[in-house]
């Protein structure tokens, strides 16, 4: 069952899944487990590979059209 629209699903080291507010993610590191740090300073270590978490965040941003602006995507002006 999908979580709330502003959340992404991740898996704790014990195998339990939970939903994390994607808007508060500040950084993600591979250590080799994936460590997610929120803007609040809270950190989570999850089983999901860094690439998977990044893909989920990107899909979330697309779904709320955060990546619809070419400047946010890093594209240059089209002239």
PyMOL commands that place a pseudoatom at each C-alpha (Angstrom):
pseudoatom trace, name=CA, resn=UNK, resi=1, chain=A, elem=C, hetatm=0, pos=[0.000, 0.000, 0.000]
pseudoatom trace, name=CA, resn=UNK, resi=2, chain=A, elem=C, hetatm=0, pos=[1.554, 3.328, -1.028]
pseudoatom trace, name=CA, resn=UNK, resi=3, chain=A, elem=C, hetatm=0, pos=[2.321, 5.921, 1.616]
pseudoatom trace, name=CA, resn=UNK, resi=4, chain=A, elem=C, hetatm=0, pos=[1.286, 9.560, 1.705]
pseudoatom trace, name=CA, resn=UNK, resi=5, chain=A, elem=C, hetatm=0, pos=[2.126, 11.625, -1.350]
pseudoatom trace, name=CA, resn=UNK, resi=6, chain=A, elem=C, hetatm=0, pos=[5.069, 13.409, 0.279]
pseudoatom trace, name=CA, resn=UNK, resi=7, chain=A, elem=C, hetatm=0, pos=[6.680, 10.187, 1.477]
pseudoatom trace, name=CA, resn=UNK, resi=8, chain=A, elem=C, hetatm=0, pos=[9.007, 7.566, 0.060]
pseudoatom trace, name=CA, resn=UNK, resi=9, chain=A, elem=C, hetatm=0, pos=[9.208, 4.017, 1.364]
pseudoatom trace, name=CA, resn=UNK, resi=10, chain=A, elem=C, hetatm=0, pos=[12.507, 2.743, 2.778]
pseudoatom trace, name=CA, resn=UNK, resi=11, chain=A, elem=C, hetatm=0, pos=[13.533, -0.403, 4.656]
pseudoatom trace, name=CA, resn=UNK, resi=12, chain=A, elem=C, hetatm=0, pos=[15.162, -0.481, 8.088]
pseudoatom trace, name=CA, resn=UNK, resi=13, chain=A, elem=C, hetatm=0, pos=[18.102, -2.823, 8.696]
pseudoatom trace, name=CA, resn=UNK, resi=14, chain=A, elem=C, hetatm=0, pos=[15.704, -5.219, 10.493]
pseudoatom trace, name=CA, resn=UNK, resi=15, chain=A, elem=C, hetatm=0, pos=[13.569, -5.491, 7.329]
pseudoatom trace, name=CA, resn=UNK, resi=16, chain=A, elem=C, hetatm=0, pos=[10.675, -3.307, 8.521]
pseudoatom trace, name=CA, resn=UNK, resi=17, chain=A, elem=C, hetatm=0, pos=[9.518, -0.708, 6.020]
pseudoatom trace, name=CA, resn=UNK, resi=18, chain=A, elem=C, hetatm=0, pos=[8.515, 2.843, 6.838]
pseudoatom trace, name=CA, resn=UNK, resi=19, chain=A, elem=C, hetatm=0, pos=[7.745, 6.043, 4.994]
pseudoatom trace, name=CA, resn=UNK, resi=20, chain=A, elem=C, hetatm=0, pos=[10.051, 9.033, 5.092]
pseudoatom trace, name=CA, resn=UNK, resi=21, chain=A, elem=C, hetatm=0, pos=[9.130, 12.605, 4.224]
pseudoatom trace, name=CA, resn=UNK, resi=22, chain=A, elem=C, hetatm=0, pos=[11.099, 13.241, 1.026]
pseudoatom trace, name=CA, resn=UNK, resi=23, chain=A, elem=C, hetatm=0, pos=[10.913, 17.014, 1.468]
pseudoatom trace, name=CA, resn=UNK, resi=24, chain=A, elem=C, hetatm=0, pos=[13.161, 16.849, 4.544]
pseudoatom trace, name=CA, resn=UNK, resi=25, chain=A, elem=C, hetatm=0, pos=[15.998, 14.804, 3.030]
pseudoatom trace, name=CA, resn=UNK, resi=26, chain=A, elem=C, hetatm=0, pos=[19.210, 16.799, 3.123]
pseudoatom trace, name=CA, resn=UNK, resi=27, chain=A, elem=C, hetatm=0, pos=[21.752, 14.175, 2.059]
pseudoatom trace, name=CA, resn=UNK, resi=28, chain=A, elem=C, hetatm=0, pos=[22.172, 10.488, 1.318]
pseudoatom trace, name=CA, resn=UNK, resi=29, chain=A, elem=C, hetatm=0, pos=[25.422, 8.567, 1.744]
pseudoatom trace, name=CA, resn=UNK, resi=30, chain=A, elem=C, hetatm=0, pos=[26.519, 5.000, 0.973]
pseudoatom trace, name=CA, resn=UNK, resi=31, chain=A, elem=C, hetatm=0, pos=[28.616, 3.706, 3.863]
pseudoatom trace, name=CA, resn=UNK, resi=32, chain=A, elem=C, hetatm=0, pos=[28.119, 0.738, 2.590]
pseudoatom trace, name=CA, resn=UNK, resi=33, chain=A, elem=C, hetatm=0, pos=[24.564, 0.808, 3.992]
pseudoatom trace, name=CA, resn=UNK, resi=34, chain=A, elem=C, hetatm=0, pos=[22.586, 3.848, 2.917]
pseudoatom trace, name=CA, resn=UNK, resi=35, chain=A, elem=C, hetatm=0, pos=[22.518, 6.669, 5.475]
pseudoatom trace, name=CA, resn=UNK, resi=36, chain=A, elem=C, hetatm=0, pos=[19.792, 9.307, 5.039]
pseudoatom trace, name=CA, resn=UNK, resi=37, chain=A, elem=C, hetatm=0, pos=[20.154, 12.607, 6.890]
pseudoatom trace, name=CA, resn=UNK, resi=38, chain=A, elem=C, hetatm=0, pos=[17.162, 14.892, 7.241]
pseudoatom trace, name=CA, resn=UNK, resi=39, chain=A, elem=C, hetatm=0, pos=[17.227, 18.683, 7.535]
pseudoatom trace, name=CA, resn=UNK, resi=40, chain=A, elem=C, hetatm=0, pos=[16.210, 18.176, 11.183]
pseudoatom trace, name=CA, resn=UNK, resi=41, chain=A, elem=C, hetatm=0, pos=[19.487, 16.335, 11.869]
pseudoatom trace, name=CA, resn=UNK, resi=42, chain=A, elem=C, hetatm=0, pos=[17.772, 12.947, 12.256]
pseudoatom trace, name=CA, resn=UNK, resi=43, chain=A, elem=C, hetatm=0, pos=[19.568, 10.123, 10.462]
pseudoatom trace, name=CA, resn=UNK, resi=44, chain=A, elem=C, hetatm=0, pos=[18.339, 6.750, 9.263]
pseudoatom trace, name=CA, resn=UNK, resi=45, chain=A, elem=C, hetatm=0, pos=[20.382, 3.792, 8.032]
pseudoatom trace, name=CA, resn=UNK, resi=46, chain=A, elem=C, hetatm=0, pos=[18.409, 1.740, 5.537]
pseudoatom trace, name=CA, resn=UNK, resi=47, chain=A, elem=C, hetatm=0, pos=[18.847, -1.393, 3.423]
pseudoatom trace, name=CA, resn=UNK, resi=48, chain=A, elem=C, hetatm=0, pos=[17.714, 0.287, 0.220]
pseudoatom trace, name=CA, resn=UNK, resi=49, chain=A, elem=C, hetatm=0, pos=[20.646, 1.038, -2.103]
pseudoatom trace, name=CA, resn=UNK, resi=50, chain=A, elem=C, hetatm=0, pos=[21.518, 4.713, -2.600]
pseudoatom trace, name=CA, resn=UNK, resi=51, chain=A, elem=C, hetatm=0, pos=[20.479, 4.519, -6.265]
pseudoatom trace, name=CA, resn=UNK, resi=52, chain=A, elem=C, hetatm=0, pos=[17.043, 3.164, -5.317]
pseudoatom trace, name=CA, resn=UNK, resi=53, chain=A, elem=C, hetatm=0, pos=[16.464, 5.904, -2.739]
pseudoatom trace, name=CA, resn=UNK, resi=54, chain=A, elem=C, hetatm=0, pos=[17.564, 8.529, -5.276]
pseudoatom trace, name=CA, resn=UNK, resi=55, chain=A, elem=C, hetatm=0, pos=[15.171, 7.080, -7.869]
pseudoatom trace, name=CA, resn=UNK, resi=56, chain=A, elem=C, hetatm=0, pos=[12.277, 7.183, -5.384]
pseudoatom trace, name=CA, resn=UNK, resi=57, chain=A, elem=C, hetatm=0, pos=[13.055, 10.798, -4.509]
pseudoatom trace, name=CA, resn=UNK, resi=58, chain=A, elem=C, hetatm=0, pos=[13.254, 11.734, -8.187]
pseudoatom trace, name=CA, resn=UNK, resi=59, chain=A, elem=C, hetatm=0, pos=[9.912, 10.039, -8.880]
pseudoatom trace, name=CA, resn=UNK, resi=60, chain=A, elem=C, hetatm=0, pos=[8.395, 11.895, -5.935]
pseudoatom trace, name=CA, resn=UNK, resi=61, chain=A, elem=C, hetatm=0, pos=[9.723, 15.231, -7.208]
pseudoatom trace, name=CA, resn=UNK, resi=62, chain=A, elem=C, hetatm=0, pos=[8.335, 14.489, -10.675]
pseudoatom trace, name=CA, resn=UNK, resi=63, chain=A, elem=C, hetatm=0, pos=[4.948, 13.549, -9.221]
pseudoatom trace, name=CA, resn=UNK, resi=64, chain=A, elem=C, hetatm=0, pos=[4.650, 16.919, -7.476]
pseudoatom trace, name=CA, resn=UNK, resi=65, chain=A, elem=C, hetatm=0, pos=[6.235, 18.663, -10.483]
pseudoatom trace, name=CA, resn=UNK, resi=66, chain=A, elem=C, hetatm=0, pos=[9.260, 19.922, -8.565]
pseudoatom trace, name=CA, resn=UNK, resi=67, chain=A, elem=C, hetatm=0, pos=[11.362, 18.814, -11.537]
pseudoatom trace, name=CA, resn=UNK, resi=68, chain=A, elem=C, hetatm=0, pos=[9.103, 20.411, -14.148]
pseudoatom trace, name=CA, resn=UNK, resi=69, chain=A, elem=C, hetatm=0, pos=[11.121, 23.650, -14.082]
pseudoatom trace, name=CA, resn=UNK, resi=70, chain=A, elem=C, hetatm=0, pos=[14.142, 23.379, -16.436]
pseudoatom trace, name=CA, resn=UNK, resi=71, chain=A, elem=C, hetatm=0, pos=[16.241, 25.522, -14.075]
pseudoatom trace, name=CA, resn=UNK, resi=72, chain=A, elem=C, hetatm=0, pos=[15.699, 23.033, -11.233]
pseudoatom trace, name=CA, resn=UNK, resi=73, chain=A, elem=C, hetatm=0, pos=[16.714, 20.190, -13.555]
pseudoatom trace, name=CA, resn=UNK, resi=74, chain=A, elem=C, hetatm=0, pos=[19.962, 21.996, -14.355]
pseudoatom trace, name=CA, resn=UNK, resi=75, chain=A, elem=C, hetatm=0, pos=[19.098, 22.686, -17.975]
pseudoatom trace, name=CA, resn=UNK, resi=76, chain=A, elem=C, hetatm=0, pos=[20.271, 25.835, -19.725]
pseudoatom trace, name=CA, resn=UNK, resi=77, chain=A, elem=C, hetatm=0, pos=[17.900, 28.337, -21.234]
pseudoatom trace, name=CA, resn=UNK, resi=78, chain=A, elem=C, hetatm=0, pos=[16.533, 27.335, -24.592]
pseudoatom trace, name=CA, resn=UNK, resi=79, chain=A, elem=C, hetatm=0, pos=[16.789, 30.116, -27.146]
for i in range(1, 79): cmd.bond("trace and resi %d" % i, "trace and resi %d" % (i + 1))
show_as sticks, trace
zoom trace
